[in-house]
Amino acid sequence: MAQLVKLLDYISRYEQDLSRYPTQFIRLKTYQWDRMKRLWEHGEDLTEWQQEKEDVEEPEAIRWYSPFLRLFGKNKAVGEEEVQEEKTEEEEEHFGFNPNIIYNPSDLQQLRKLYLDQLFHFQIKWASSTLMDKSRVDPRYMRDSLLRSFAQDLPDSYLLFYYPILVIKKAPVELDILLVTPIECLCITVLEREDVAAFIGGGDKFWTKKLGEKESKVLNPLIALNRMEKIVAGIFKANDIDFPIKKYVISRNGYIDYPGTAYDVQMIDRRNYAEWLAAIKRSSVPMKHTQFKAAQAILDVGQTTAVSKLVEVEEDQLKEEKM
């Protein structure tokens, strides 16, 4: 599973420590899968697993943030080191991903699908919250088939930036999709409309979309793609990072007809998407230092919009008191 490092302008745990969370995620994913598989093979009722957890679990925002710390938390000069240690220990304790199993799968394939679907929701959580803060997630991303496919089908060593919002020269800039692999950065622009739509490209501002007898105009995807590549290249250059960049236009359900050859761009449509994805899935290259540097450089200019979980808990308590 690719690691969802940044989703739009949501706060992300990876922003806190990019060197730690990728390995933590892989270890967590493997451990919980082995545990679930073992329980299932021994005929255990998996629906009871989550229920036991829910009975004792505290709201995440107040797990370590005790009343004492609420009172004296602003005094960082006193006991700052102890507070940080307590936070880290508590975060580790409640780090676990506990699938919410609502039925017992009949075979291993069904079990794995159920597990990956649950883990996808956990990935969204990691990409939109930290221990103390959270971003409000648009529900449509839970149903986003491309995001789910990339998150579930790509290797663990791939770091995914899904339509990240960066701050470039003090202005927010929306990008498309970035995949930071161990050996290169893939810039991806998606061109998808109705099934079997055909896109005829060229050098103009607009391409032609054909669907049956109907024709319409769509914005040339190379404009956004080239802009994205230029921004990422600028970030790498500013941080003295030598990391290759490749560009892709992808249409999973349509056809791309580009006369001639687009310079330095690969076109992937429904005729070769499955083959392209399968080739990526076979990658076994481990994470590399330059990959982390490249991803960190992008994260460093990411825009973040979030609210305190503590504030939300206190607001809920006030509402309950007024009722």
C-alpha contacts under 8 A as a table, 3 or more apart, distances in Angstrom:
res1	aa1	res2	aa2	distance
1	M	150	F	7.56
1	M	151	A	5.20
1	M	152	Q	4.48
1	M	153	D	5.65
1	M	154	L	5.14
1	M	155	P	5.13
1	M	156	D	4.73
1	M	158	Y	7.95
2	A	150	F	6.48
2	A	151	A	4.69
2	A	152	Q	6.50
2	A	153	D	7.18
2	A	154	L	4.98
2	A	155	P	5.29
2	A	156	D	4.75
2	A	157	S	6.55
2	A	158	Y	4.92
2	A	159	L	5.95
2	A	160	L	6.38
3	Q	22	P	7.07
3	Q	123	Q	7.46
3	Q	151	A	6.54
3	Q	156	D	6.31
3	Q	157	S	7.44
3	Q	158	Y	6.19
3	Q	159	L	4.98
3	Q	160	L	5.75
4	L	7	L	7.14
4	L	123	Q	6.36
4	L	124	I	7.38
4	L	126	W	7.94
4	L	127	A	6.13
4	L	151	A	6.72
4	L	159	L	6.26
4	L	160	L	4.80
4	L	161	F	6.43
4	L	162	Y	7.52
5	V	12	S	6.70
5	V	13	R	7.90
5	V	14	Y	5.82
5	V	15	E	7.88
5	V	127	A	6.01
5	V	159	L	6.02
5	V	160	L	5.52
5	V	161	F	5.76
6	K	9	D	7.43
6	K	10	Y	7.00
6	K	11	I	7.70
6	K	12	S	6.26
6	K	14	Y	7.86
6	K	127	A	5.87
6	K	160	L	6.81
6	K	161	F	4.73
6	K	162	Y	6.17
6	K	164	P	6.15
6	K	299	L	7.69
7	L	10	Y	5.75
7	L	12	S	7.97
7	L	127	A	6.21
7	L	128	S	7.31
7	L	161	F	6.13
7	L	162	Y	4.96
7	L	163	Y	6.29
7	L	164	P	5.63
8	L	162	Y	6.40
8	L	163	Y	5.20
8	L	164	P	4.11
8	L	165	I	5.33
8	L	174	E	7.96
9	D	164	P	6.15
9	D	165	I	5.34
9	D	166	L	7.84
9	D	302	G	7.03
9	D	303	Q	5.24
9	D	304	T	4.69
9	D	305	T	5.80
10	Y	127	A	6.83
10	Y	128	S	5.02
10	Y	129	S	7.58
10	Y	134	K	7.73
10	Y	135	S	5.29
10	Y	136	R	7.67
10	Y	137	V	7.71
10	Y	303	Q	7.90
10	Y	304	T	5.49
10	Y	305	T	5.71
10	Y	306	A	6.63
11	I	15	E	7.55
11	I	127	A	6.56
11	I	128	S	4.96
11	I	129	S	5.56
11	I	130	T	7.11
11	I	133	D	7.58
11	I	134	K	6.41
11	I	135	S	5.98
11	I	304	T	5.38
11	I	305	T	6.39
11	I	306	A	6.06
12	S	15	E	5.45
12	S	16	Q	7.49
12	S	126	W	6.08
12	S	127	A	4.41
12	S	128	S	5.16
12	S	129	S	5.55
12	S	130	T	6.36
13	R	16	Q	5.48
13	R	17	D	7.15
13	R	21	Y	7.32
13	R	126	W	5.77
13	R	127	A	6.37
13	R	128	S	7.64
13	R	129	S	6.38
13	R	130	T	5.21
14	Y	17	D	5.44
14	Y	18	L	4.83
14	Y	21	Y	5.97
14	Y	22	P	7.75
14	Y	126	W	7.93
14	Y	127	A	7.55
15	E	18	L	6.18
15	E	296	Q	7.94
15	E	299	L	6.43
15	E	300	D	7.85
17	D	20	R	5.50
17	D	21	Y	6.37
18	L	21	Y	5.74
18	L	22	P	6.78
18	L	292	F	7.23
18	L	296	Q	6.92
19	S	22	P	6.78
19	S	23	T	7.71
19	S	292	F	7.25
20	R	23	T	5.96
20	R	24	Q	6.24
21	Y	24	Q	4.79
21	Y	25	F	5.91
22	P	25	F	5.16
22	P	26	I	6.40
23	T	26	I	5.16
23	T	27	R	6.15
24	Q	27	R	5.20
24	Q	28	L	6.00
25	F	28	L	5.07
25	F	29	K	5.97
26	I	29	K	5.17
26	I	30	T	6.18
26	I	156	D	6.91
27	R	30	T	5.31
27	R	31	Y	6.05
28	L	31	Y	5.19
28	L	32	Q	6.12
28	L	96	G	6.90
28	L	97	F	7.24
29	K	32	Q	5.53
29	K	33	W	6.13
29	K	97	F	7.95
29	K	119	L	7.87
30	T	33	W	5.24
30	T	34	D	6.13
31	Y	34	D	5.28
31	Y	35	R	6.16
32	Q	35	R	4.93
32	Q	36	M	6.01
32	Q	97	F	7.30
32	Q	98	N	7.71
33	W	36	M	5.13
33	W	37	K	5.96
33	W	115	Y	7.33
34	D	37	K	5.16
34	D	38	R	6.02
35	R	38	R	5.19
35	R	39	L	6.26
36	M	39	L	5.19
36	M	40	W	6.11
36	M	46	L	7.70
37	K	40	W	5.08
37	K	41	E	6.07
37	K	111	L	7.80
38	R	41	E	5.15
38	R	42	H	6.30
39	L	42	H	5.18
39	L	43	G	6.41
39	L	44	E	5.21
39	L	45	D	7.86
39	L	46	L	7.28
40	W	43	G	5.12
40	W	44	E	5.55
40	W	45	D	7.44
40	W	46	L	6.99
41	E	44	E	7.57
45	D	48	E	5.89
45	D	49	W	7.46
45	D	104	N	6.83
46	L	49	W	5.31
46	L	50	Q	7.74
46	L	101	I	6.12
46	L	102	I	7.93
46	L	103	Y	7.34
46	L	104	N	6.20
47	T	50	Q	6.48
47	T	51	Q	7.15
47	T	100	N	7.44
47	T	101	I	4.96
47	T	102	I	5.39
47	T	103	Y	6.04
47	T	104	N	6.93
48	E	51	Q	5.25
48	E	52	E	6.46
49	W	52	E	5.76
49	W	53	K	6.93
49	W	101	I	7.64
50	Q	53	K	5.12
50	Q	54	E	6.25
50	Q	98	N	6.45
50	Q	99	P	6.62
50	Q	100	N	5.53
50	Q	101	I	6.82
51	Q	54	E	5.14
51	Q	55	D	6.53
52	E	55	D	5.49
52	E	56	V	7.32
53	K	56	V	5.82
53	K	57	E	6.07
53	K	98	N	7.96
54	E	57	E	5.20
58	E	62	I	7.14
58	E	63	R	6.05
59	P	62	I	5.82
59	P	63	R	6.38
60	E	63	R	5.30
60	E	131	L	6.94
60	E	132	M	7.85
61	A	64	W	7.72
61	A	65	Y	7.16
61	A	131	L	6.67
61	A	132	M	5.62
61	A	133	D	7.92
61	A	309	K	5.13
61	A	310	L	5.45
61	A	313	V	7.25
62	I	65	Y	4.86
62	I	66	S	6.73
62	I	310	L	6.92
63	R	66	S	7.52
63	R	90	E	7.27
64	W	86	E	7.30
64	W	87	K	6.19
64	W	90	E	6.20
65	Y	69	L	5.99
65	Y	70	R	6.71
66	S	69	L	5.27
66	S	70	R	6.36
67	P	70	R	4.94
67	P	71	L	6.31
68	F	71	L	5.22
68	F	72	F	6.28
68	F	73	G	7.80
69	L	72	F	5.05
69	L	73	G	4.64
70	R	73	G	5.36
71	L	74	K	7.82
72	F	75	N	5.64
73	G	76	K	6.63
75	N	78	V	5.90
76	K	79	G	6.85
76	K	80	E	5.13
77	A	80	E	6.12
79	G	82	E	5.25
79	G	83	V	6.19
80	E	83	V	5.18
80	E	84	Q	6.22
81	E	84	Q	5.18
81	E	85	E	6.25
82	E	85	E	5.09
82	E	86	E	6.16
83	V	86	E	5.08
83	V	87	K	6.11
84	Q	87	K	4.99
84	Q	88	T	6.13
85	E	88	T	5.11
85	E	89	E	6.15
86	E	89	E	5.20
86	E	90	E	6.08
87	K	90	E	5.23
87	K	91	E	5.95
88	T	91	E	5.03
88	T	92	E	6.18
89	E	92	E	5.16
89	E	93	E	6.20
90	E	93	E	4.92
90	E	94	H	6.24
91	E	94	H	5.33
91	E	95	F	5.63
91	E	131	L	7.05
92	E	95	F	4.91
92	E	96	G	7.82
93	E	96	G	7.32
97	F	119	L	7.70
97	F	122	F	6.97
99	P	115	Y	7.07
99	P	118	Q	5.79
99	P	119	L	7.32
100	N	118	Q	7.16
101	I	104	N	7.42
104	N	111	L	7.98
105	P	108	L	7.44
105	P	110	Q	5.62
105	P	111	L	5.26
105	P	114	L	7.93
106	S	110	Q	6.67
106	S	111	L	7.51
107	D	110	Q	5.41
107	D	111	L	6.28
108	L	111	L	4.90
108	L	112	R	6.13
109	Q	112	R	5.16
109	Q	113	K	6.29
110	Q	113	K	5.16
110	Q	114	L	6.15
111	L	114	L	5.14
111	L	115	Y	6.14
112	R	115	Y	4.99
112	R	116	L	6.12
113	K	116	L	5.17
113	K	117	D	6.12
114	L	117	D	5.24
114	L	118	Q	6.27
115	Y	118	Q	5.17
115	Y	119	L	6.06
116	L	119	L	4.87
116	L	120	F	6.06
116	L	152	Q	6.77
117	D	120	F	5.12
117	D	121	H	6.78
118	Q	121	H	5.41
118	Q	122	F	6.58
119	L	122	F	4.84
119	L	123	Q	6.18
120	F	123	Q	4.96
120	F	124	I	6.43
120	F	148	R	6.84
120	F	151	A	6.99
120	F	152	Q	7.15
121	H	124	I	5.11
121	H	125	K	6.40
121	H	142	M	7.04
122	F	125	K	4.94
122	F	126	W	6.33
123	Q	126	W	5.10
123	Q	127	A	6.15
124	I	127	A	5.01
124	I	128	S	6.19
124	I	142	M	7.71
125	K	128	S	5.20
125	K	129	S	5.93
126	W	129	S	5.58
126	W	130	T	7.05
128	S	134	K	5.80
128	S	135	S	5.25
128	S	136	R	7.47
128	S	137	V	6.96
129	S	132	M	7.68
129	S	133	D	5.66
129	S	134	K	4.05
129	S	135	S	6.12
130	T	133	D	5.22
130	T	134	K	6.22
132	M	308	S	5.94
132	M	309	K	5.44
132	M	310	L	6.85
133	D	306	A	6.24
133	D	307	V	5.50
133	D	308	S	4.34
133	D	309	K	5.07
133	D	310	L	7.87
134	K	306	A	5.25
134	K	307	V	5.56
134	K	308	S	6.39
134	K	309	K	6.29
135	S	305	T	6.36
135	S	306	A	4.38
135	S	307	V	6.26
136	R	306	A	7.35
137	V	141	Y	7.59
138	D	141	Y	6.09
138	D	142	M	7.96
139	P	142	M	5.51
139	P	143	R	7.23
140	R	143	R	5.19
140	R	144	D	6.13
141	Y	144	D	4.77
141	Y	147	L	7.36
142	M	148	R	7.90
143	R	148	R	7.75
144	D	147	L	5.40
144	D	148	R	6.17
145	S	148	R	5.04
145	S	149	S	5.97
146	L	149	S	4.96
146	L	150	F	6.10
147	L	150	F	5.26
147	L	151	A	6.00
147	L	162	Y	7.53
148	R	151	A	5.08
148	R	152	Q	5.92
149	S	152	Q	5.25
149	S	153	D	5.54
149	S	154	L	7.79
150	F	153	D	5.44
150	F	154	L	5.55
151	A	154	L	6.25
151	A	160	L	7.80
153	D	281	K	6.57
154	L	158	Y	6.84
154	L	277	L	7.90
154	L	280	I	6.78
154	L	281	K	5.29
155	P	158	Y	5.69
155	P	280	I	7.67
155	P	281	K	5.86
155	P	282	R	7.90
155	P	283	S	6.86
155	P	284	S	7.57
156	D	159	L	7.92
157	S	181	T	6.65
157	S	182	P	6.74
157	S	285	V	7.44
157	S	286	P	6.04
157	S	287	M	5.34
158	Y	179	L	6.51
158	Y	180	V	5.89
158	Y	181	T	4.72
158	Y	182	P	6.95
158	Y	287	M	7.89
159	L	179	L	5.75
159	L	180	V	5.03
159	L	181	T	6.37
159	L	295	A	7.49
160	L	177	I	7.58
160	L	178	L	6.04
160	L	179	L	4.83
160	L	180	V	6.46
161	F	164	P	5.84
161	F	177	I	5.83
161	F	178	L	4.93
161	F	179	L	6.28
161	F	180	V	7.97
162	Y	176	D	6.66
162	Y	177	I	4.86
162	Y	178	L	6.53
163	Y	174	E	6.60
163	Y	175	L	5.22
163	Y	176	D	4.37
163	Y	177	I	5.18
163	Y	178	L	7.70
164	P	174	E	6.14
164	P	175	L	5.63
164	P	176	D	6.92
164	P	177	I	7.41
164	P	302	G	7.14
165	I	172	P	6.28
165	I	173	V	5.48
165	I	174	E	4.50
165	I	175	L	6.23
165	I	302	G	5.96
165	I	303	Q	5.67
166	L	172	P	5.54
166	L	173	V	5.16
166	L	174	E	6.45
166	L	175	L	7.61
166	L	298	I	7.83
166	L	301	V	5.47
166	L	302	G	4.17
166	L	303	Q	5.19
167	V	170	K	5.64
167	V	171	A	5.24
167	V	172	P	4.47
167	V	173	V	6.00
167	V	301	V	5.45
167	V	302	G	5.91
167	V	303	Q	5.82
168	I	171	A	5.34
168	I	172	P	6.30
168	I	173	V	6.55
168	I	301	V	7.15
172	P	303	Q	7.16
175	L	224	A	7.76
175	L	228	M	6.06
176	D	187	C	7.59
176	D	188	I	6.46
176	D	189	T	5.79
176	D	190	V	7.85
176	D	224	A	7.79
176	D	225	L	7.74
176	D	228	M	7.39
177	I	187	C	6.06
177	I	188	I	5.04
177	I	189	T	6.46
178	L	185	C	6.83
178	L	186	L	5.65
178	L	187	C	4.94
178	L	188	I	6.21
179	L	185	C	5.66
179	L	186	L	4.94
179	L	187	C	6.71
179	L	188	I	7.89
180	V	183	I	7.95
180	V	184	E	6.19
180	V	185	C	4.44
180	V	186	L	6.33
180	V	291	Q	6.62
180	V	294	A	7.56
180	V	295	A	6.50
181	T	184	E	5.31
181	T	185	C	5.92
181	T	186	L	7.57
181	T	287	M	7.71
181	T	291	Q	6.62
182	P	285	V	6.58
182	P	286	P	6.58
182	P	287	M	5.08
182	P	288	K	5.40
182	P	290	T	7.69
182	P	291	Q	5.24
183	I	243	F	7.40
183	I	244	P	7.38
183	I	288	K	7.73
183	I	291	Q	6.84
184	E	243	F	5.91
184	E	244	P	4.87
184	E	245	I	5.77
184	E	246	K	7.29
184	E	291	Q	7.52
185	C	243	F	7.18
185	C	244	P	6.22
185	C	245	I	4.77
185	C	246	K	6.26
186	L	245	I	5.89
186	L	246	K	4.91
186	L	247	K	5.90
186	L	248	Y	7.25
187	C	225	L	6.90
187	C	228	M	7.04
187	C	229	E	6.47
187	C	245	I	7.13
187	C	246	K	6.04
187	C	247	K	4.79
187	C	248	Y	6.14
188	I	225	L	6.90
188	I	247	K	6.04
188	I	248	Y	4.80
188	I	249	V	5.86
188	I	250	I	6.99
189	T	221	P	6.55
189	T	222	L	7.92
189	T	224	A	7.34
189	T	225	L	5.88
189	T	248	Y	6.35
189	T	249	V	4.96
189	T	250	I	6.28
190	V	221	P	7.82
190	V	249	V	5.84
190	V	250	I	4.86
190	V	251	S	5.99
191	L	221	P	7.15
191	L	249	V	6.85
191	L	250	I	5.89
191	L	251	S	5.00
192	E	250	I	7.91
192	E	251	S	5.31
192	E	252	R	7.01
192	E	253	N	6.62
192	E	254	G	6.62
193	R	197	A	6.80
193	R	253	N	7.82
193	R	254	G	7.53
194	E	197	A	5.62
194	E	211	L	7.90
194	E	253	N	7.43
194	E	254	G	7.45
195	D	253	N	5.12
195	D	254	G	5.87
196	V	211	L	7.33
196	V	253	N	5.79
196	V	254	G	4.45
196	V	255	Y	6.51
197	A	209	K	6.69
197	A	210	K	5.82
197	A	211	L	4.95
197	A	212	G	7.98
197	A	253	N	7.50
197	A	254	G	4.84
197	A	255	Y	6.29
198	A	209	K	5.64
198	A	210	K	5.08
198	A	211	L	6.49
198	A	254	G	5.70
198	A	255	Y	4.56
198	A	256	I	5.92
198	A	257	D	7.20
199	F	207	W	6.66
199	F	208	T	5.66
199	F	209	K	4.58
199	F	210	K	6.37
199	F	254	G	7.53
199	F	255	Y	6.04
199	F	256	I	4.86
199	F	257	D	5.94
200	I	207	W	5.78
200	I	208	T	5.11
200	I	209	K	6.40
200	I	210	K	7.87
200	I	256	I	6.20
200	I	257	D	4.79
200	I	258	Y	5.87
201	G	206	F	7.89
201	G	207	W	4.95
201	G	208	T	6.73
201	G	220	N	7.37
201	G	256	I	7.31
201	G	257	D	6.11
201	G	258	Y	4.70
201	G	259	P	7.03
202	G	206	F	7.89
202	G	207	W	6.48
202	G	220	N	7.96
202	G	258	Y	6.39
202	G	259	P	6.99
204	D	207	W	7.12
204	D	220	N	7.14
205	K	219	L	6.23
205	K	220	N	5.36
205	K	223	I	7.74
206	F	217	K	5.98
206	F	218	V	5.46
206	F	219	L	4.52
206	F	220	N	4.67
207	W	217	K	5.72
207	W	218	V	5.31
207	W	219	L	6.09
207	W	220	N	5.34
208	T	215	E	6.67
208	T	216	S	5.80
208	T	217	K	4.81
208	T	218	V	6.24
209	K	215	E	5.56
209	K	216	S	5.21
209	K	217	K	5.87
209	K	218	V	6.58
210	K	213	E	7.06
210	K	214	K	5.76
210	K	215	E	4.63
210	K	216	S	6.72
211	L	214	K	5.29
211	L	215	E	6.51
220	N	223	I	5.90
220	N	224	A	7.90
221	P	224	A	5.64
221	P	225	L	6.23
221	P	249	V	7.23
222	L	225	L	4.78
222	L	226	N	5.76
222	L	249	V	7.71
223	I	226	N	5.48
223	I	227	R	6.22
224	A	227	R	5.09
224	A	228	M	6.07
225	L	228	M	5.11
225	L	229	E	6.23
225	L	247	K	7.03
225	L	248	Y	7.82
225	L	249	V	7.84
226	N	229	E	5.05
226	N	230	K	6.13
227	R	230	K	5.12
227	R	231	I	6.28
228	M	231	I	5.17
228	M	232	V	6.20
229	E	232	V	5.22
229	E	233	A	5.98
229	E	245	I	7.25
229	E	247	K	7.36
230	K	233	A	5.14
230	K	234	G	6.12
231	I	234	G	5.07
231	I	235	I	6.33
232	V	235	I	5.05
232	V	236	F	6.28
232	V	298	I	7.55
233	A	236	F	5.14
233	A	237	K	6.09
233	A	245	I	7.60
234	G	237	K	5.07
234	G	238	A	6.07
235	I	238	A	5.19
235	I	239	N	6.39
235	I	297	A	6.69
235	I	298	I	6.91
236	F	239	N	5.21
236	F	240	D	6.05
236	F	241	I	4.86
236	F	242	D	6.94
236	F	243	F	7.38
236	F	294	A	6.61
236	F	297	A	7.04
237	K	240	D	4.93
237	K	241	I	5.91
237	K	242	D	7.52
238	A	241	I	7.75
239	N	297	A	6.99
241	I	290	T	7.42
241	I	293	K	7.36
241	I	294	A	6.73
242	D	290	T	7.97
243	F	290	T	7.31
243	F	291	Q	7.85
243	F	294	A	7.29
246	K	264	D	7.45
246	K	265	V	7.27
247	K	264	D	6.83
247	K	265	V	5.00
247	K	266	Q	6.36
248	Y	265	V	5.56
248	Y	266	Q	4.85
248	Y	267	M	5.90
248	Y	268	I	7.06
249	V	265	V	7.30
249	V	266	Q	6.41
249	V	267	M	5.01
249	V	268	I	6.08
250	I	267	M	6.20
250	I	268	I	4.71
250	I	269	D	5.72
250	I	273	Y	7.77
251	S	254	G	5.38
251	S	255	Y	6.84
251	S	256	I	7.42
251	S	268	I	6.22
251	S	269	D	4.49
251	S	270	R	6.39
251	S	273	Y	7.78
252	R	268	I	7.63
252	R	269	D	5.33
252	R	270	R	4.79
252	R	273	Y	6.12
253	N	269	D	6.94
253	N	270	R	5.27
254	G	269	D	5.99
254	G	270	R	5.68
255	Y	269	D	5.37
255	Y	270	R	6.24
255	Y	271	R	7.41
256	I	267	M	7.03
256	I	268	I	7.64
256	I	269	D	6.12
258	Y	261	T	6.94
258	Y	262	A	7.39
262	A	265	V	5.59
262	A	266	Q	7.52
268	I	271	R	7.69
268	I	272	N	6.07
268	I	273	Y	5.61
268	I	276	W	7.61
269	D	272	N	5.78
269	D	273	Y	5.43
270	R	273	Y	5.25
270	R	274	A	7.44
271	R	274	A	7.75
272	N	275	E	5.27
272	N	276	W	6.14
273	Y	276	W	5.05
273	Y	277	L	6.07
274	A	277	L	5.17
274	A	278	A	6.03
275	E	278	A	5.10
275	E	279	A	6.24
276	W	279	A	5.26
276	W	280	I	6.50
277	L	280	I	5.17
277	L	281	K	6.18
278	A	281	K	5.03
278	A	282	R	6.42
279	A	282	R	5.37
279	A	283	S	7.07
280	I	283	S	5.46
287	M	291	Q	6.83
287	M	292	F	7.79
288	K	291	Q	5.23
288	K	292	F	6.60
289	H	292	F	5.25
289	H	293	K	6.36
290	T	293	K	4.94
290	T	294	A	6.12
291	Q	294	A	5.15
291	Q	295	A	6.20
292	F	295	A	5.12
292	F	296	Q	5.89
293	K	296	Q	5.11
293	K	297	A	6.11
294	A	297	A	5.22
294	A	298	I	6.57
295	A	298	I	5.24
295	A	299	L	6.22
296	Q	299	L	4.91
296	Q	300	D	6.00
297	A	300	D	5.18
297	A	301	V	6.99
298	I	301	V	5.64
298	I	302	G	6.50
299	L	302	G	4.98
307	V	311	V	7.58
307	V	312	E	7.97
308	S	311	V	5.28
308	S	312	E	6.67
309	K	312	E	5.10
309	K	313	V	6.26
310	L	313	V	5.09
310	L	314	E	6.19
311	V	314	E	5.15
311	V	315	E	6.08
312	E	315	E	5.03
312	E	316	D	6.19
313	V	316	D	5.14
313	V	317	Q	6.24
314	E	317	Q	4.98
314	E	318	L	6.22
315	E	318	L	5.10
315	E	319	K	6.28
316	D	319	K	5.08
316	D	320	E	6.27
317	Q	320	E	5.11
317	Q	321	E	6.24
318	L	321	E	5.06
318	L	322	K	6.32
319	K	322	K	5.21
319	K	323	M	6.42
320	E	323	M	5.22
